[in-house]
Amino acid sequence: MARLYYWLRKIREYITQPQTTETEFVQLPSPMEVSAPTNPGTITIHIGGVAVEVEGNVNRASLKNVLKVLQEM
């Protein structure tokens, strides 16, 4: 019976608290990090636990699509 009264009290406290509708946003650091080239014309991009080596002549649109997919993982 004590548990019932405990939870009833908790529910009443929650209901009587003023509810805020204001949303707060927190800026998170970017998980993407670009390291120095290991070979001329090559860069390595680390996203989370994945590393992608990119040659200097890569198609920009293709690289953009690959990075989007990796960020969604």
Rosetta blueprint (number, residue, H / E / L):
1 M L
2 A H
3 R H
4 L H
5 Y H
6 Y H
7 W H
8 L H
9 R H
10 K H
11 I H
12 R H
13 E H
14 Y H
15 I H
16 T H
17 Q L
18 P L
19 Q L
20 T L
21 T L
22 E L
23 T L
24 E L
25 F L
26 V L
27 Q L
28 L L
29 P L
30 S L
31 P L
32 M E
33 E E
34 V E
35 S E
36 A L
37 P L
38 T L
39 N L
40 P L
41 G L
42 T E
43 I E
44 T E
45 I E
46 H E
47 I E
48 G L
49 G L
50 V E
51 A E
52 V E
53 E E
54 V E
55 E E
56 G L
57 N L
58 V L
59 N L
60 R H
61 A H
62 S H
63 L H
64 K H
65 N H
66 V H
67 L H
68 K H
69 V H
70 L H
71 Q H
72 E H
73 M L
